[in-house]
Amino acid sequence: MNQSILFTDIQHWDEARQSVGFTAQQSGALIECWIDKGGLEALSGMVITSGQQALQVFSSLRFDIEELAEELIEDDRYNEAGEIEVKISLA
């Protein structure tokens, strides 16, 4: 685990994106990170039917999701908006 990347305890559901947003901090810069509903379903093996349920699933898998986001940050895998999107592939 990279000690220069820290994650806040804040997370929120974005209905339009169908994603949970969470924040990392590296060298004082805030980095918005996202994992979509499909990714949460793939990790949990559950069908998510509400934003509240998505937040609960995120909380239960937070450590694993943050680890994935940390790898993406270290590899500079930012999207066009400067955000990290944790994508889960079932392949």
N, CA, C and O of each residue as an XYZ file, in Angstrom:
364
protein
N       0.848     -1.179      0.000
C       0.000      0.000      0.000
C       0.891      1.239      0.000
O       1.824      1.344      0.797
N       0.605      2.148     -0.875
C       1.361      3.378     -1.021
C       0.890      4.379      0.028
O      -0.273      4.785      0.033
N       1.794      4.772      0.910
C       1.428      5.690      1.991
C       1.174      7.113      1.501
O       0.607      7.923      2.234
N       1.586      7.431      0.267
C       1.368      8.786     -0.239
C      -0.032      8.959     -0.821
O      -0.420     10.075     -1.165
N      -0.790      7.881     -0.934
C      -2.175      7.949     -1.409
C      -3.084      7.607     -0.237
O      -3.016      6.513      0.324
N      -3.927      8.550      0.117
C      -4.862      8.363      1.221
C      -6.280      8.481      0.694
O      -6.541      9.246     -0.234
N      -7.187      7.732      1.280
C      -8.600      7.792      0.892
C      -9.407      8.383      2.035
O      -9.200      8.042      3.200
N     -10.327      9.270      1.690
C     -11.211      9.851      2.701
C     -12.329      8.852      3.004
O     -12.501      7.859      2.298
N     -13.074      9.132      4.051
C     -14.201      8.266      4.424
C     -15.483      8.662      3.703
O     -16.541      8.085      3.953
N     -15.395      9.631      2.821
C     -16.578     10.166      2.151
C     -16.865      9.391      0.868
O     -15.972      9.155      0.054
N     -18.122      9.000      0.705
C     -18.573      8.387     -0.536
C     -19.990      8.869     -0.810
O     -20.727      9.225      0.109
N     -20.359      8.876     -2.080
C     -21.715      9.320     -2.439
C     -22.170      8.578     -3.696
O     -21.364      8.112     -4.501
N     -23.474      8.490     -3.829
C     -24.097      7.861     -4.989
C     -24.456      8.945     -5.989
O     -25.085      9.940     -5.629
N     -24.063      8.763     -7.232
C     -24.422      9.687     -8.310
C     -25.417      8.967     -9.210
O     -25.056      8.051     -9.948
N     -26.655      9.386     -9.139
C     -27.739      8.724     -9.867
C     -27.511      8.780    -11.374
O     -27.717      7.786    -12.070
N     -27.090      9.929    -11.881
C     -26.887     10.083    -13.323
C     -25.790      9.153    -13.841
O     -25.913      8.591    -14.929
N     -24.739      8.995    -13.077
C     -23.616      8.123    -13.483
C     -23.843      6.669    -13.091
O     -23.150      5.774    -13.575
N     -24.827      6.433    -12.203
C     -25.064      5.095    -11.657
C     -23.758      4.560    -11.066
O     -23.350      3.428    -11.324
N     -23.119      5.414    -10.267
C     -21.802      5.109     -9.719
C     -21.659      5.670     -8.308
O     -22.329      6.627     -7.920
N     -20.757      5.033     -7.554
C     -20.360      5.554     -6.260
C     -19.080      6.352     -6.466
O     -18.116      5.869     -7.061
N     -19.090      7.579     -5.963
C     -17.912      8.426     -6.003
C     -17.223      8.409     -4.658
O     -17.881      8.418     -3.618
N     -15.902      8.384     -4.671
C     -15.113      8.449     -3.448
C     -13.840      9.217     -3.773
O     -13.489      9.384     -4.941
N     -13.150      9.684     -2.736
C     -12.050     10.604     -2.957
C     -10.740     10.061     -2.414
O     -10.679      9.500     -1.319
N      -9.693     10.243     -3.210
C      -8.328      9.934     -2.782
C      -7.570     11.247     -2.682
O      -7.958     12.255     -3.272
N      -6.489     11.215     -1.929
C      -5.629     12.381     -1.825
C      -4.192     11.934     -2.036
O      -3.726     10.985     -1.405
N      -3.496     12.621     -2.927
C      -2.093     12.325     -3.195
C      -1.334     13.637     -3.271
O      -1.660     14.505     -4.082
N      -0.331     13.781     -2.435
C       0.487     15.002     -2.397
C      -0.383     16.249     -2.277
O      -0.092     17.270     -2.900
N      -1.430     16.173     -1.493
C      -2.310     17.309     -1.266
C      -3.390     17.509     -2.308
O      -4.303     18.308     -2.104
N      -3.303     16.796     -3.428
C      -4.310     16.931     -4.494
C      -5.447     15.940     -4.264
O      -5.211     14.776     -3.939
N      -6.681     16.411     -4.434
C      -7.843     15.524     -4.323
C      -8.115     14.880     -5.678
O      -8.082     15.544     -6.714
N      -8.379     13.595     -5.651
C      -8.647     12.828     -6.866
C     -10.018     12.180     -6.715
O     -10.237     11.374     -5.812
N     -10.931     12.537     -7.601
C     -12.267     11.929     -7.589
C     -12.172     10.555     -8.241
O     -11.643     10.407     -9.343
N     -12.692      9.558     -7.541
C     -12.675      8.177     -8.028
C     -14.113      7.679     -8.125
O     -14.992      8.117     -7.384
N     -14.330      6.754     -9.057
C     -15.668      6.221     -9.298
C     -15.618      4.711     -9.509
O     -14.662      4.171    -10.065
N     -16.670      4.052     -9.050
C     -16.926      2.662     -9.445
C     -18.409      2.584     -9.773
O     -19.246      3.033     -8.990
N     -18.733      2.019    -10.920
C     -20.137      1.999    -11.333
C     -20.882      0.813    -10.734
O     -20.292     -0.107    -10.167
N     -22.177      0.871    -10.881
C     -23.066     -0.155    -10.324
C     -22.689     -1.547    -10.829
O     -22.693     -2.509    -10.061
N     -22.364     -1.656    -12.115
C     -21.974     -2.941    -12.678
C     -20.720     -3.493    -12.026
O     -20.623     -4.697    -11.784
N     -19.769     -2.634    -11.743
C     -18.547     -3.060    -11.071
C     -18.826     -3.549     -9.657
O     -18.261     -4.547     -9.209
N     -19.701     -2.835     -8.965
C     -20.079     -3.264     -7.609
C     -20.795     -4.613     -7.646
O     -20.569     -5.474     -6.796
N     -21.663     -4.780     -8.649
C     -22.382     -6.054     -8.777
C     -21.407     -7.193     -9.084
O     -21.546     -8.293     -8.550
N     -20.421     -6.925     -9.947
C     -19.441     -7.956    -10.299
C     -18.607     -8.357     -9.078
O     -18.349     -9.541     -8.860
N     -18.192     -7.376     -8.290
C     -17.385     -7.677     -7.110
C     -18.169     -8.390     -6.012
O     -17.648     -9.264     -5.319
N     -19.434     -7.996     -5.872
C     -20.232     -8.525     -4.762
C     -21.038     -9.769     -5.122
O     -21.419    -10.541     -4.243
N     -21.294     -9.961     -6.406
C     -22.156    -11.064     -6.813
C     -23.630    -10.799     -6.527
O     -24.447    -11.719     -6.544
N     -23.964     -9.542     -6.263
C     -25.338     -9.160     -5.939
C     -25.920     -8.282     -7.040
O     -25.184     -7.642     -7.791
N     -27.246     -8.256     -7.128
C     -27.937     -7.308     -7.997
C     -28.278     -6.102     -7.126
O     -28.939     -6.240     -6.097
N     -27.830     -4.936     -7.538
C     -28.034     -3.711     -6.767
C     -29.248     -2.975     -7.326
O     -29.321     -2.695     -8.522
N     -30.198     -2.665     -6.445
C     -31.448     -2.072     -6.898
C     -31.653     -0.626     -6.458
O     -32.651     -0.008     -6.829
N     -30.725     -0.074     -5.672
C     -30.879      1.313     -5.224
C     -29.517      1.924     -4.923
O     -28.525      1.219     -4.734
N     -29.496      3.242     -4.884
C     -28.278      3.942     -4.521
C     -27.842      3.623     -3.102
O     -26.650      3.486     -2.826
N     -28.805      3.507     -2.208
C     -28.488      3.171     -0.813
C     -27.827      1.801     -0.727
O     -26.861      1.620      0.013
N     -28.341      0.848     -1.476
C     -27.743     -0.488     -1.486
C     -26.342     -0.437     -2.093
O     -25.436     -1.123     -1.618
N     -26.159      0.368     -3.135
C     -24.837      0.510     -3.754
C     -23.831      1.043     -2.733
O     -22.694      0.573     -2.683
N     -24.239      2.016     -1.923
C     -23.350      2.557     -0.898
C     -23.012      1.513      0.160
O     -21.885      1.469      0.653
N     -23.980      0.679      0.507
C     -23.729     -0.379      1.483
C     -22.743     -1.407      0.929
O     -21.833     -1.841      1.634
N     -22.927     -1.790     -0.325
C     -22.012     -2.737     -0.970
C     -20.622     -2.119     -1.064
O     -19.623     -2.779     -0.777
N     -20.561     -0.855     -1.467
C     -19.270     -0.164     -1.537
C     -18.563     -0.213     -0.185
O     -17.376     -0.529     -0.109
N     -19.295      0.098      0.871
C     -18.700      0.101      2.212
C     -18.145     -1.268      2.586
O     -17.084     -1.371      3.201
N     -18.865     -2.306      2.214
C     -18.416     -3.656      2.577
C     -17.193     -4.100      1.772
O     -16.449     -4.980      2.203
N     -16.989     -3.488      0.605
C     -15.860     -3.848     -0.268
C     -14.844     -2.724     -0.391
O     -13.967     -2.759     -1.253
N     -14.967     -1.740      0.464
C     -14.172     -0.519      0.356
C     -12.671     -0.780      0.232
O     -12.022     -0.205     -0.643
N     -12.111     -1.629      1.083
C     -10.667     -1.863      1.071
C     -10.213     -2.383     -0.289
O      -9.213     -1.910     -0.827
N     -10.928     -3.340     -0.845
C     -10.566     -3.903     -2.151
C     -10.693     -2.869     -3.267
O      -9.843     -2.798     -4.155
N     -11.758     -2.070     -3.220
C     -11.981     -1.047     -4.253
C     -10.899      0.026     -4.165
O     -10.386      0.473     -5.191
N     -10.554      0.438     -2.958
C      -9.495      1.442     -2.795
C      -8.158      0.914     -3.292
O      -7.368      1.668     -3.859
N      -7.899     -0.363     -3.090
C      -6.661     -0.967     -3.583
C      -6.604     -0.912     -5.119
O      -5.560     -0.616     -5.699
N      -7.732     -1.200     -5.760
C      -7.803     -1.120     -7.224
C      -7.599      0.322     -7.701
O      -6.879      0.568     -8.669
N      -8.236      1.265     -7.014
C      -8.097      2.678     -7.377
C      -6.654      3.141     -7.182
O      -6.128      3.901     -7.995
N      -6.023      2.688     -6.117
C      -4.635      3.056     -5.842
C      -3.711      2.610     -6.974
O      -2.821      3.356     -7.384
N      -3.921      1.410     -7.471
C      -3.113      0.909     -8.596
C      -3.300      1.794     -9.832
O      -2.338      2.093    -10.539
N      -4.528      2.202    -10.081
C      -4.810      3.066    -11.237
C      -4.155      4.440    -11.069
O      -3.639      5.002    -12.035
N      -4.175      4.975     -9.860
C      -3.531      6.263     -9.596
C      -2.026      6.142     -9.808
O      -1.417      6.996    -10.453
N      -1.431      5.094     -9.273
C       0.010      4.893     -9.426
C       0.411      4.740    -10.890
O       1.514      5.127    -11.276
N      -0.476      4.179    -11.702
C      -0.203      3.986    -13.136
C      -0.658      5.182    -13.979
O      -0.614      5.126    -15.208
N      -1.099      6.272    -13.316
C      -1.583      7.476    -14.014
C      -2.682      7.167    -15.024
O      -2.648      7.672    -16.146
N      -3.654      6.345    -14.640
C      -4.736      5.927    -15.528
C      -5.967      6.809    -15.330
O      -7.057      6.305    -15.062
N      -5.796      8.113    -15.461
C      -6.885      9.079    -15.288
C      -7.706      9.175    -16.567
O      -7.183      9.007    -17.669
N      -9.004      9.449    -16.405
C      -9.842      9.685    -17.584
C      -9.656     11.134    -18.050
O      -8.854     11.871    -17.477
N     -10.388     11.537    -19.076
C     -10.254     12.874    -19.654
C     -10.559     13.984    -18.645
O     -10.047     15.097    -18.770
N     -11.379     13.684    -17.663
C     -11.750     14.676    -16.648
C     -10.789     14.681    -15.458
O     -10.996     15.425    -14.500
N      -9.745     13.862    -15.512
C      -8.786     13.787    -14.417
C      -9.257     12.929    -13.256
O      -8.769     13.066    -12.134
N     -10.212     12.040    -13.529
C     -10.775     11.154    -12.505
C     -10.256      9.732    -12.711
O      -9.764      9.373    -13.780
N     -10.383      8.951    -11.662
C     -10.072      7.522    -11.722
C     -11.382      6.754    -11.791
O     -12.266      6.954    -10.958
N     -11.511      5.872    -12.786
C     -12.693      5.020    -12.898
C     -12.264      3.578    -12.709
O     -11.525      3.021    -13.520
N     -12.738      2.983    -11.623
C     -12.432      1.592    -11.352
C     -13.379      0.751    -12.190
O     -14.593      0.775    -11.985
N     -12.829      0.024    -13.115
C     -13.620     -0.831    -14.013
C     -13.355     -2.289    -13.635
O     -12.212     -2.701    -13.439
N     -14.423     -3.044    -13.541
C     -14.314     -4.472    -13.218
C     -14.757     -5.258    -14.438
O     -15.858     -5.073    -14.958
N     -13.871     -6.141    -14.883
C     -14.213     -6.985    -16.040
C     -14.426     -8.409    -15.548
O     -13.671     -8.905    -14.711
N     -15.430     -9.047    -16.060
C     -15.723    -10.416    -15.669
C     -14.956    -11.433    -16.493
O     -15.061    -12.634    -16.246
N     -14.185    -10.968    -17.470
C     -13.431    -11.867    -18.347
C     -12.237    -12.460    -17.649
O     -11.496    -13.239    -18.249
